[in-house]
Amino acid sequence: MKHESPFEILAAEPETINPAILLADTLMRRKAAHVLTVEEIIDAEKVLEAGTDEIRTVERHKAVFVKTAPASGSRIPVGF
Amino acid sequence: MSECTLSASFVETLFFRKSFGDRLLRSLEYVGFKARSHNAVNACELLNRVLSEQKKYALFRELFQEEWNGSKTSLYRAGRYTQYSERACELFELVHEHCFPLLDYWNDDPEAEFERFAIMPLNFDLCCEDIDLESMRVSYVAGLIFYFQEADIWDFLFQKYGLSQDEFAPVANRAHPGVWKARQGRKTKPLSMLFRLIDHSTGNPWLDLTYCENAEMFEWDKKTIEELTRDHHDAGNYFKNLEQLDERMDADPKGFVSELISFWNNGRIDGLQEAQN
């Protein structure tokens, strides 16, 4: 198995904005009286699910980082 | 900007663009959103909230198209139920008015949450409710002798009809399987309906749910609303059946209770051919 450093893992993350942020912005800009169609609601639910998944992934990464054993200041952690 | 342009803008705002209040509320909401728009968690929360409302609006249009077209309630301003817009609250009220009772009892709280909703059971809760026999249908009380050993029930039947437990055959501990058969004869069907009602096994949530169970929660979708509407209407048949059984009880109390016991014990009414099929 290829051993990736934390830097490599971070650098390999897709450079996209969480889709929930983009959709939230779109929805907030819609006309006041615009009501979503059933299809738009279904699509939005898919985006919400993808956005939530992305948050969970980030949280998993964070949990792994937090669990990393502490090291002395003079020692450079693997990957940096 | 010229006076003429200002004037046109003013007229447009006043007469052509509706609901200034809504646009103002929406603008305030947008400002709040912009202040935290970089946060994906907040964005997901906002999406959840928007979708929850939009799903209710979609249902509103599906169920009450005419009312939706004529509605002037706000899509943004909080309504009677403060967690929801006036338009969403209008949907709740329409469902309450045209489909089934929704906004009574525990749903009367202005801060109530309706992401999913509970219904108010129509049947007696024999587990936790204080039972007042005087307020019940007499045929329902007669049916209770098969479920409870309390002397109160026989006392009630004695005082009202002079019936004594000693006059009747012993009641089996469990109902004959024939009692629960879906297909019943003309005579046995009303009795089977009575036992199903008391047993809370009608298959109708308005009659089978009780207060003491963890309340079953229902979703805001067309199928659920239509099913609950139909079930609420059908529940009336069980109460109409009780009225007819009450008449039989009043006319011949001993004969009626004997039939009940016979049907419970044997899955048929003694001397009646149709019930044996």
HADDOCK unambig.tbl for C-alpha pairs under 7 A between the chains (distance, minus, plus):
assign (segid A and resid 18 and name CA) (segid B and resid 40 and name CA) 6.20 0.50 0.50
assign (segid A and resid 20 and name CA) (segid B and resid 40 and name CA) 6.47 0.50 0.50
assign (segid A and resid 20 and name CA) (segid B and resid 43 and name CA) 5.67 0.50 0.50
assign (segid A and resid 20 and name CA) (segid B and resid 44 and name CA) 5.74 0.50 0.50
assign (segid A and resid 21 and name CA) (segid B and resid 37 and name CA) 6.70 0.50 0.50
assign (segid A and resid 21 and name CA) (segid B and resid 40 and name CA) 5.69 0.50 0.50
assign (segid A and resid 21 and name CA) (segid B and resid 43 and name CA) 5.11 0.50 0.50
assign (segid A and resid 24 and name CA) (segid B and resid 43 and name CA) 5.81 0.50 0.50
assign (segid A and resid 24 and name CA) (segid B and resid 46 and name CA) 6.87 0.50 0.50
assign (segid A and resid 24 and name CA) (segid B and resid 47 and name CA) 6.01 0.50 0.50
assign (segid A and resid 28 and name CA) (segid B and resid 30 and name CA) 6.14 0.50 0.50
assign (segid A and resid 32 and name CA) (segid B and resid 23 and name CA) 6.18 0.50 0.50
assign (segid A and resid 32 and name CA) (segid B and resid 26 and name CA) 6.92 0.50 0.50
assign (segid A and resid 35 and name CA) (segid B and resid 54 and name CA) 6.77 0.50 0.50
assign (segid A and resid 36 and name CA) (segid B and resid 54 and name CA) 6.30 0.50 0.50
assign (segid A and resid 37 and name CA) (segid B and resid 58 and name CA) 6.84 0.50 0.50
assign (segid A and resid 38 and name CA) (segid B and resid 58 and name CA) 6.53 0.50 0.50
assign (segid A and resid 41 and name CA) (segid B and resid 51 and name CA) 6.63 0.50 0.50
assign (segid A and resid 48 and name CA) (segid B and resid 44 and name CA) 6.24 0.50 0.50
assign (segid A and resid 48 and name CA) (segid B and resid 47 and name CA) 6.78 0.50 0.50
assign (segid A and resid 51 and name CA) (segid B and resid 44 and name CA) 6.89 0.50 0.50
assign (segid A and resid 52 and name CA) (segid B and resid 44 and name CA) 6.78 0.50 0.50
